[in-house]
Amino acid sequence: MTEPLRTVSAKEVASKFGYYTDEAMLHPVGIQRHGTTRVVMLSLKEYERLLRRDRQVLLVKDLDDETLDAIRNAEIPDEARQLDHLMDDSETD
């Protein structure tokens, strides 16, 4: 189960910045202003992990012709060709 976000006031972070940057290396730290969490401080490693997980969803109709041509003309690796039989419509009993 995920731990709840630990929060602290912006004033507290300003007065103990080094301490809270060290804390952020261990777990995200929510920074509040006027009682509302406005930003989260986290380690570079965690930030980079989140960036790697970021995905952009596109519909085929949104792709330009160059991208569509690149997809159509892409070489299929031999490992993938070995799976072609899984796309057969015929049923075997």
LUMZANU-768497 format. One line per 2 residues: number of its first residue (from 1); their letters; for each residue x, y, z of C-alpha. Coordinates in steps of 0.1 Angstrom, whole numbers, plus 5000, padded with zeros to 4 digits. Each point is the difference from the previous one (the first is absolute). Example, Ala and Ser with C-alpha at 12.3 -4.5 7.8 and 13.67 -1.06 7.14 Angstrom:
BEGIN
1> AS> 5123,4955,5078 ~ 5014,5034,4993
This chain:
BEGIN
1> MT> 5000,5000,5000 ~ 5012,5035,4992
3> EP> 5009,5022,5029 ~ 4981,5033,5003
5> LR> 5019,5031,4987 ~ 5019,5016,5028
7> TV> 4993,5038,4999 ~ 5017,5030,5015
9> SA> 4995,5038,4997 ~ 5020,5020,4975
11> KE> 5012,5021,5029 ~ 5014,4969,5017
13> VA> 5017,4989,4968 ~ 5016,5034,4996
15> SK> 5014,4999,5035 ~ 5014,4964,4997
17> FG> 5005,4996,4962 ~ 5030,4977,5003
19> YY> 4981,4977,5024 ~ 4970,4997,4977
21> TD> 5021,4994,4969 ~ 5015,4971,5018
23> EA> 4965,4988,5010 ~ 4989,5003,4964
25> ML> 5028,4975,4991 ~ 4982,4975,5021
27> HP> 4964,5008,4992 ~ 4980,5027,4983
29> VG> 4993,5031,5022 ~ 4968,5020,4994
31> IQ> 5005,5037,5005 ~ 4970,5020,5012
33> RH> 4991,5036,4996 ~ 4971,5013,5020
35> GT> 4991,4964,5010 ~ 4998,4987,4964
37> TR> 5026,4977,4985 ~ 5013,5019,4970
39> VV> 5031,4981,4989 ~ 5019,4968,5008
41> ML> 5037,4997,5005 ~ 5015,4967,4989
43> SL> 5033,4985,4991 ~ 5015,5003,4965
45> KE> 4999,4962,4998 ~ 4963,4999,5006
47> YE> 4994,5029,4976 ~ 5019,4982,4973
49> RL> 4980,4968,5007 ~ 4968,5019,4996
51> LR> 5012,5016,4967 ~ 5007,4965,4986
53> RD> 4965,4989,5008 ~ 4985,5031,4983
55> RQ> 4981,4991,4968 ~ 4983,5020,4974
57> VL> 4968,4984,4985 ~ 4994,5007,4963
59> LV> 4973,4989,4977 ~ 5010,4987,4966
61> KD> 4981,5029,4984 ~ 5023,5024,5019
63> LD> 5032,4986,4985 ~ 5017,5018,4971
65> DE> 5007,4982,4967 ~ 5037,4997,5007
67> TL> 4994,4981,5033 ~ 4973,4978,4984
69> DA> 5024,4991,4971 ~ 5028,4992,5026
71> IR> 4976,4976,5018 ~ 4988,4984,4967
73> NA> 5036,4995,4988 ~ 5015,4989,5033
75> EI> 5019,4967,4999 ~ 4985,4972,5021
77> PD> 5025,4982,5022 ~ 5003,4963,4995
79> EA> 4989,4995,5037 ~ 4968,5018,4992
81> RQ> 4993,4980,4968 ~ 5000,4968,5021
83> LD> 4968,5013,5016 ~ 4981,5004,4967
85> HL> 4981,4968,5005 ~ 4983,5015,5031
87> MD> 4982,5023,4977 ~ 4983,4972,4979
89> DS> 4963,5001,5000 ~ 4997,4962,4997
91> ET> 4990,4980,5030 ~ 5017,4968,5009
93> D> 4984,4973,5022
